[in-house]
């Protein structure tokens, strides 16, 4: 399934299942954060070797990654962002970085689109 299709399917599902006030950017972001917490919990327990087998935790991790993606689709939709375009725009910047060659900015052969604020932070 393409990202555009996923965003459309999740928008339709959300419209069918939730009132408009539960489809806001804030509500979707809270869902992302909650699911990232579940992802972190499963990864922690797997790394600690407690509360279940590796297979059990991997199932939880896979589920959380899927849920994060679905909530991110909702966030993008609420903000009228084309998620496919946003991902490809970000990837076109990230793929050109080489942190092994330039530990400060990741850019080689120039400064790229890296911008610093007044304190030098990106």
C-alpha positions in Angstrom: 0.0 0.0 0.0 1.3 3.5 -0.8 1.5 6.2 1.8 -1.1 8.3 0.0 -3.5 5.4 0.1 -2.9 4.7 3.8 -3.5 8.4 4.6 -6.7 8.3 2.7 -7.9 5.0 4.3 -7.1 6.2 7.8 -8.8 9.5 7.2 -12.0 7.7 6.1 -11.8 5.3 9.0 -11.3 8.2 11.5 -14.2 10.2 10.0 -16.4 7.1 10.4 -15.4 6.3 14.0 -14.6 9.6 15.7 -16.3 12.9 16.0 -14.5 15.9 14.5 -13.3 17.1 17.9 -11.4 13.8 18.3 -9.6 14.2 15.0 -7.7 17.3 15.8 -3.9 17.7 15.4 -3.5 17.8 19.2 -5.5 14.5 19.7 -3.5 12.8 16.9 -0.2 13.9 18.4 -1.3 12.6 21.8 -1.9 9.3 20.1 1.5 9.3 18.6 3.1 10.0 22.0 1.1 7.3 23.7 2.1 4.7 21.0 5.8 5.8 21.1 5.6 5.1 24.9 4.3 1.6 24.2 7.1 1.1 21.7 9.7 2.2 24.2 8.2 0.0 26.9 8.3 -3.1 24.6 11.8 -2.4 23.5 13.0 -1.8 27.1 11.5 -5.1 28.4 12.9 -7.0 25.4 16.4 -5.5 26.1 16.1 -6.3 29.8 14.9 -9.9 28.9 11.9 -9.7 31.2 8.1 -9.9 30.9 8.0 -12.1 27.9 10.0 -13.7 25.1 11.8 -11.8 22.3 9.0 -12.9 19.9 6.3 -11.5 22.3 8.1 -8.2 22.5 8.8 -8.1 18.8 5.1 -8.5 18.2 4.4 -5.5 20.5 7.1 -3.4 18.8 5.7 -4.2 15.4 2.2 -3.3 16.5 3.4 0.0 18.1 5.2 1.0 14.9 2.1 0.4 12.9 0.0 2.4 15.4 2.5 5.3 15.4 2.2 5.4 11.6 -1.6 5.5 11.7 -1.6 8.3 14.2 1.0 10.2 12.1 -1.3 9.9 9.2 -4.1 11.4 11.3 -1.8 14.2 12.4 -0.8 15.0 8.8 -4.4 14.9 7.7 -5.5 17.2 10.6 -2.8 19.7 9.5 -3.7 19.2 5.8 -0.2 17.8 5.0 0.4 15.4 2.3 2.3 12.7 4.2 3.8 11.2 1.1 5.2 14.5 0.0 6.4 15.3 3.5 8.3 12.0 3.8 9.9 12.3 0.4 10.9 15.9 1.1 12.5 14.9 4.4 14.2 11.9 2.8 15.7 14.0 0.0 17.4 16.0 2.7 18.4 13.2 5.0 19.8 10.9 2.3 22.5 13.4 1.4 23.9 13.7 4.9 27.1 11.8 5.7 27.7 12.0 9.4 30.9 9.9 9.1 32.5 12.6 6.9 31.0 15.7 8.6 30.2 15.3 12.3 28.9 18.9 12.7 26.2 19.1 10.0 26.3 15.8 8.1 26.7 17.8 4.9 29.7 17.3 2.6 30.8 19.7 -0.1 28.9 22.7 1.3 26.5 23.5 4.0 23.4 22.1 2.4 20.1 23.3 3.8 21.4 23.1 7.4 20.4 26.3 9.3 21.6 27.4 12.7 19.8 29.7 15.1 21.6 32.5 17.0 22.9 30.0 19.6 24.3 27.7 17.0 21.6 25.0 17.4 19.8 23.4 14.5 
